[in-house]
Amino acid sequence: MKEINEPYHLFADPIRYYNAMIDDIESAVHYIYIETYRIGNDVIGTKFKDALTKKAKQGIEIKLLIDFWGGSAVNNSFFDELIKFGAEVRFFEKIKFNTDIFTRGHRRNHRKLLIIDDSICYIGSSNLTEYNMNWRESVLRINGDLTLTIKKVFNLDFKIYNKYVLMKANYLRLLRYRQFEVVRDMPSITKQRVMRRYILMIRKAKESVTVVTPYFLPGFMLRKTMIDAARRGVKVRVIIPLRSDVGLVDVLRNKYMGHLHLNGIHFSMYQPHNLHAKLLLIDGAHFSIGSPNFDYRSFRYMYELVLLGRQKQVAEQVAAHIQYTLENSQPFDYEQWKRRPLINKFFEWLLLPLRHLL
């Protein structure tokens, strides 16, 4: 993999950023921290495990935090050799089969981070699996002091991995570094800080709003904010996969699309493979890169993380990512949507009460 010299580099191709990550892991001299929703018991998961084990043998500090539900494909035995050489592997909030299994068990850590030596950080949409090798993702590599700010998030997550966390101020405190902000979310019906920040950003938009998301199930306030923006002349565009990897979400999202289309929201359907990127770009300048989907479940129930900012180099790369995605997408066909089968409409209504859980 060719060395990446720029301070910010936005990846979309899993093969390229997996190779870059492995190269950076191999160059680590002090520590490697990884936080992920899912790591696969497959070629990619094994490749990362072997690279980490090699560094652990060299005495490099290794910390790995995996969500218990998302990481169900692996267990401690998968990491036996890695742990033998001193690595710490933790699974976030193991599910306990008691009266709180639904409310607590549904709250998952969806964040994705790789941090190396106080200097390199990856943040974005992708898990460490073979499953998504053909998907279009959004992963930002950071080379610089911003890494230290994001490291604070990992350290706290690693500390509270097995505790029931109430709405503590220090856990949700906004982190700032120059032109960047790190916004954290944790399960809450009322707080939903990422969603509220998105609403504020869209309300301030003057020219354009572009949302890139694999799963589009926004709540009432987000839908209203987007419609209000379109009515005042802002071009509001949503890019989603023609077919995602979660068919039930695709069925339910169709219920909203016709109404939003008639109210000025432009939908584009990405065709080649699944689109798993999670981006927001306002007026070509104010961006969001991170882990949350544009849906109820991410905003209500998940531990999520976004990097917000106005840094020009990053904004330009986000805009280029969006442009390429659009070039490989087709516009939403409203007439075809009106002719969708009756059975589809039935399942839209049937699934509606479950929209918070999909």
Secondary structure per residue as TSV (DSSP state, phi and psi in degrees):
chain	resnum	aa	ss	phi	psi
A	1	M	-	360.0	129.1
A	2	K	-	-64.3	137.9
A	3	E	-	-62.4	137.0
A	4	I	-	-101.0	118.7
A	5	N	-	-100.0	-25.6
A	6	E	S	-70.2	152.4
A	7	P	S	-67.7	-25.3
A	8	Y	E	-136.3	128.1
A	9	H	E	-139.3	120.3
A	10	L	E	-96.5	121.8
A	11	F	E	-99.9	151.2
A	12	A	-	-124.2	-25.6
A	13	D	-	-94.7	116.9
A	14	P	H	-55.6	-38.2
A	15	I	H	-60.2	-41.8
A	16	R	H	-68.8	-45.1
A	17	Y	H	-78.5	-27.3
A	18	Y	H	-62.9	-43.6
A	19	N	H	-63.4	-41.7
A	20	A	H	-64.2	-40.9
A	21	M	H	-61.7	-46.1
A	22	I	H	-62.1	-42.1
A	23	D	H	-59.0	-43.8
A	24	D	H	-67.9	-38.2
A	25	I	H	-61.2	-42.5
A	26	E	H	-66.8	-22.2
A	27	S	T	-93.3	-1.9
A	28	A	-	-63.2	142.0
A	29	V	S	-123.0	-12.7
A	30	H	S	-123.3	-57.5
A	31	Y	E	-154.9	161.0
A	32	I	E	-138.5	121.3
A	33	Y	E	-117.1	132.6
A	34	I	E	-129.2	132.2
A	35	E	E	-126.6	124.8
A	36	T	E	-150.0	152.8
A	37	Y	S	-75.5	-37.3
A	38	R	-	-145.3	136.7
A	39	I	B	-129.2	134.0
A	40	G	-	-88.7	146.3
A	41	N	S	-86.4	66.2
A	42	D	S	-149.0	-166.5
A	43	V	H	-60.3	-44.7
A	44	I	H	-70.7	-46.7
A	45	G	H	-58.9	-41.9
A	46	T	H	-67.4	-37.7
A	47	K	H	-61.2	-43.5
A	48	F	H	-68.9	-42.3
A	49	K	H	-59.8	-44.1
A	50	D	H	-65.3	-40.0
A	51	A	H	-65.0	-40.8
A	52	L	H	-67.5	-39.6
A	53	T	H	-62.7	-41.3
A	54	K	H	-58.4	-42.7
A	55	K	H	-72.0	-34.7
A	56	A	H	-62.7	-38.1
A	57	K	H	-62.7	-26.8
A	58	Q	T	-83.7	-1.7
A	59	G	T	91.6	9.6
A	60	I	-	-74.4	137.7
A	61	E	E	-71.7	127.2
A	62	I	E	-123.4	127.0
A	63	K	E	-129.0	131.2
A	64	L	E	-131.4	122.0
A	65	L	E	-119.0	118.5
A	66	I	E	-123.5	137.3
A	67	D	E	-64.2	137.8
A	68	F	T	-63.7	-42.9
A	69	W	T	-72.0	-50.4
A	70	G	T	-64.8	-28.4
A	71	G	T	-92.9	22.2
A	72	S	T	-65.6	-16.9
A	73	A	T	-74.2	-16.1
A	74	V	-	-127.2	164.5
A	75	N	-	-145.7	-173.5
A	76	N	G	-59.5	-32.5
A	77	S	G	-64.4	-28.8
A	78	F	G	-61.8	-29.5
A	79	F	G	-106.9	17.8
A	80	D	H	-52.6	-49.9
A	81	E	H	-66.7	-39.9
A	82	L	H	-60.6	-44.9
A	83	I	H	-67.0	-35.9
A	84	K	H	-58.4	-30.4
A	85	F	T	-96.9	19.5
A	86	G	T	102.8	-1.4
A	87	A	-	-70.8	148.9
A	88	E	E	-104.7	121.6
A	89	V	E	-119.0	122.2
A	90	R	E	-125.8	144.7
A	91	F	E	-108.6	126.5
A	92	F	E	-76.2	123.3
A	93	E	S	44.9	79.0
A	94	K	-	-61.7	140.3
A	95	I	-	-75.0	127.7
A	96	K	-	-107.6	131.7
A	97	F	-	-86.0	85.7
A	98	N	S	-143.4	-164.9
A	99	T	T	-67.7	-14.4
A	100	D	T	-102.4	16.7
A	101	I	H	-61.6	-35.9
A	102	F	H	-78.3	-53.3
A	103	T	H	-65.9	-42.0
A	104	R	H	-85.2	-39.2
A	105	G	H	-65.4	-23.2
A	106	H	T	-81.8	-9.7
A	107	R	-	-90.6	105.6
A	108	R	-	-115.0	152.2
A	109	N	B	-87.3	107.1
A	110	H	-	-100.9	5.6
A	111	R	-	-74.1	150.8
A	112	K	-	-132.9	113.6
A	113	L	E	-141.3	143.7
A	114	L	E	-132.9	123.2
A	115	I	E	-127.0	131.7
A	116	I	E	-134.5	120.6
A	117	D	T	55.8	34.7
A	118	D	T	59.5	12.1
A	119	S	T	-131.4	-26.9
A	120	I	E	-125.7	136.0
A	121	C	E	-143.2	143.5
A	122	Y	E	-117.9	134.6
A	123	I	E	-141.3	140.5
A	124	G	E	164.8	-142.0
A	125	S	S	-103.3	-11.7
A	126	S	-	-100.6	138.0
A	127	N	-	-83.9	176.9
A	128	L	B	-104.9	74.6
A	129	T	S	-140.7	159.1
A	130	E	S	-76.1	-21.0
A	131	Y	T	-56.2	-33.9
A	132	N	T	-104.5	22.2
A	133	M	T	-62.4	-27.1
A	134	N	T	-98.7	2.5
A	135	W	S	-81.5	160.9
A	136	R	B	-99.2	119.0
A	137	E	-	-116.0	-177.6
A	138	S	-	-141.4	104.4
A	139	V	E	-130.0	121.2
A	140	L	E	-100.2	123.7
A	141	R	E	-93.1	128.6
A	142	I	E	-116.4	130.8
A	143	N	E	-122.9	100.1
A	144	G	S	156.3	-170.6
A	145	D	T	-70.4	-16.2
A	146	L	H	-57.0	-27.3
A	147	T	H	-55.5	-37.8
A	148	L	H	-64.2	-35.3
A	149	T	H	-67.9	-44.5
A	150	I	H	-69.8	-28.8
A	151	K	H	-59.2	-32.8
A	152	K	H	-60.6	-36.8
A	153	V	H	-63.7	-48.4
A	154	F	H	-59.9	-46.9
A	155	N	H	-58.6	-39.6
A	156	L	H	-72.0	-41.4
A	157	D	H	-61.0	-41.3
A	158	F	H	-66.0	-31.5
A	159	K	H	-73.6	-39.9
A	160	I	T	-103.3	24.2
A	161	Y	T	-59.6	-26.5
A	162	N	T	-120.7	24.0
A	163	K	S	-117.0	149.3
A	164	Y	-	-81.5	115.1
A	165	V	-	-102.9	123.9
A	166	L	-	-82.5	-176.6
A	167	M	-	-78.4	75.3
A	168	K	-	-83.8	136.4
A	169	A	H	-60.8	-39.6
A	170	N	H	-70.7	-21.4
A	171	Y	H	-79.6	-28.1
A	172	L	H	-108.3	5.9
A	173	R	-	-59.6	133.3
A	174	L	-	-67.1	132.9
A	175	L	E	-108.4	133.2
A	176	R	E	-123.7	144.3
A	177	Y	E	-148.4	109.0
A	178	R	T	50.3	-115.9
A	179	Q	T	-88.8	12.7
A	180	F	E	-118.7	153.7
A	181	E	E	-133.9	140.0
A	182	V	E	-109.4	116.6
A	183	V	E	-110.0	127.8
A	184	R	E	-110.7	144.5
A	185	D	E	-122.6	146.9
A	186	M	-	-134.9	164.3
A	187	P	S	-54.3	126.1
A	188	S	-	-168.1	136.3
A	189	I	S	-77.6	-30.8
A	190	T	S	-102.2	-35.6
A	191	K	-	-74.5	-67.9
A	192	Q	-	42.5	63.6
A	193	R	H	-67.8	-35.6
A	194	V	H	-65.6	-45.9
A	195	M	H	-60.8	-43.6
A	196	R	H	-64.7	-36.7
A	197	R	H	-67.5	-39.9
A	198	Y	H	-61.1	-42.6
A	199	I	H	-60.0	-44.2
A	200	L	H	-62.6	-43.9
A	201	M	H	-62.5	-42.5
A	202	I	H	-68.1	-37.5
A	203	R	H	-64.2	-28.7
A	204	K	T	-89.3	-6.0
A	205	A	-	-63.1	140.0
A	206	K	S	-112.1	-29.1
A	207	E	S	-124.4	-46.9
A	208	S	E	-150.7	150.2
A	209	V	E	-135.0	124.1
A	210	T	E	-125.1	124.9
A	211	V	E	-111.1	128.4
A	212	V	E	-118.0	120.1
A	213	T	-	-155.2	145.6
A	214	P	S	-77.2	-30.5
A	215	Y	-	-128.4	119.8
A	216	F	E	-116.2	95.4
A	217	L	E	-138.6	68.1
A	218	P	-	-76.1	149.4
A	219	G	-	-72.8	177.6
A	220	F	H	-58.7	-44.9
A	221	M	H	-65.8	-37.8
A	222	L	H	-66.7	-44.1
A	223	R	H	-61.1	-43.6
A	224	K	H	-63.5	-41.8
A	225	T	H	-63.5	-40.4
A	226	M	H	-66.4	-42.0
A	227	I	H	-64.7	-43.3
A	228	D	H	-59.2	-41.3
A	229	A	H	-63.5	-43.4
A	230	A	H	-63.0	-38.0
A	231	R	H	-69.4	-24.0
A	232	R	T	-93.9	11.1
A	233	G	T	100.5	3.3
A	234	V	-	-79.4	135.1
A	235	K	E	-80.6	112.3
A	236	V	E	-107.3	119.9
A	237	R	E	-125.9	139.6
A	238	V	E	-123.1	125.4
A	239	I	E	-110.6	121.2
A	240	I	E	-133.2	160.9
A	241	P	E	-71.0	145.8
A	242	L	S	-57.9	-42.0
A	243	R	S	-139.5	118.2
A	244	S	-	-86.5	-176.2
A	245	D	S	-86.5	1.0
A	246	V	-	-122.5	93.8
A	247	G	H	-61.1	-33.8
A	248	L	H	-63.9	-36.7
A	249	V	H	-66.1	-40.0
A	250	D	H	-60.4	-40.9
A	251	V	H	-64.2	-47.8
A	252	L	H	-70.6	-35.7
A	253	R	H	-62.8	-29.0
A	254	N	H	-60.7	-26.7
A	255	K	H	-62.2	-32.9
A	256	Y	H	-88.3	-24.9
A	257	M	H	-66.7	-40.5
A	258	G	H	-62.3	-47.5
A	259	H	H	-61.0	-45.5
A	260	L	H	-66.8	-38.3
A	261	H	H	-59.7	-44.6
A	262	L	H	-67.0	-19.3
A	263	N	T	-101.8	20.1
A	264	G	T	96.3	6.6
A	265	I	E	-88.3	127.8
A	266	H	E	-95.1	122.6
A	267	F	E	-105.3	137.5
A	268	S	E	-125.8	136.7
A	269	M	E	-110.0	112.4
A	270	Y	E	-70.9	132.3
A	271	Q	-	-101.8	-43.5
A	272	P	S	-56.5	-51.1
A	273	H	S	-146.3	-162.7
A	274	N	-	-72.4	137.0
A	275	L	B	-97.9	113.9
A	276	H	-	-115.0	5.1
A	277	A	-	-66.6	152.2
A	278	K	-	-133.9	96.3
A	279	L	E	-135.9	151.4
A	280	L	E	-137.6	131.3
A	281	L	E	-132.9	124.2
A	282	I	E	-111.7	124.6
A	283	D	T	53.8	28.1
A	284	G	T	67.8	9.0
A	285	A	T	-133.1	-37.7
A	286	H	E	-101.3	115.8
A	287	F	E	-118.2	162.0
A	288	S	E	-134.4	130.7
A	289	I	E	-130.6	131.5
A	290	G	E	175.7	-150.1
A	291	S	S	-103.5	-21.0
A	292	P	-	-77.3	142.6
A	293	N	-	-82.3	165.4
A	294	F	E	-91.5	66.5
A	295	D	E	-151.0	169.3
A	296	Y	H	-56.6	-46.8
A	297	R	H	-62.1	-45.5
A	298	S	H	-62.0	-46.0
A	299	F	H	-73.8	-28.4
A	300	R	H	-94.6	-41.8
A	301	Y	H	-116.4	-9.5
A	302	M	-	-109.0	151.2
A	303	Y	B	-81.7	111.3
A	304	E	E	-123.6	168.9
A	305	L	E	-152.2	131.2
A	306	V	E	-131.0	148.1
A	307	L	E	-105.8	118.8
A	308	L	E	-108.9	151.7
A	309	G	E	177.4	178.8
A	310	R	-	-127.7	18.6
A	311	Q	-	-64.0	125.0
A	312	K	H	-60.7	-45.0
A	313	Q	H	-61.9	-40.8
A	314	V	H	-69.7	-44.2
A	315	A	H	-58.7	-39.9
A	316	E	H	-65.6	-37.7
A	317	Q	H	-70.6	-36.4
A	318	V	H	-63.4	-43.3
A	319	A	H	-61.8	-40.4
A	320	A	H	-66.9	-39.8
A	321	H	H	-58.4	-46.1
A	322	I	H	-65.4	-42.4
A	323	Q	H	-61.9	-44.5
A	324	Y	H	-63.6	-40.5
A	325	T	H	-61.8	-42.7
A	326	L	H	-63.1	-38.2
A	327	E	H	-65.2	-18.2
A	328	N	T	-113.0	27.8
A	329	S	E	-126.8	162.6
A	330	Q	E	-119.2	147.4
A	331	P	E	-69.3	151.7
A	332	F	-	-62.2	131.7
A	333	D	-	-100.6	99.2
A	334	Y	H	-64.3	-39.3
A	335	E	H	-64.5	-40.4
A	336	Q	H	-67.0	-37.2
A	337	W	H	-61.0	-40.6
A	338	K	H	-65.1	-27.1
A	339	R	T	-93.7	8.7
A	340	R	-	-60.9	150.1
A	341	P	-	-59.6	151.7
A	342	L	H	-60.7	-34.6
A	343	I	H	-63.2	-34.4
A	344	N	H	-64.4	-43.9
A	345	K	H	-62.7	-38.6
A	346	F	H	-60.7	-46.3
A	347	F	H	-69.7	-28.4
A	348	E	H	-59.3	-46.5
A	349	W	H	-70.5	-36.6
A	350	L	H	-64.2	-37.4
A	351	L	H	-85.0	-14.2
A	352	L	G	-53.4	-44.4
A	353	P	G	-64.7	-15.3
A	354	L	G	-98.7	9.2
A	355	R	T	-61.2	-24.7
A	356	H	T	-76.0	-15.2
A	357	L	T	-109.1	-8.2
A	358	L	-	-89.2	360.0
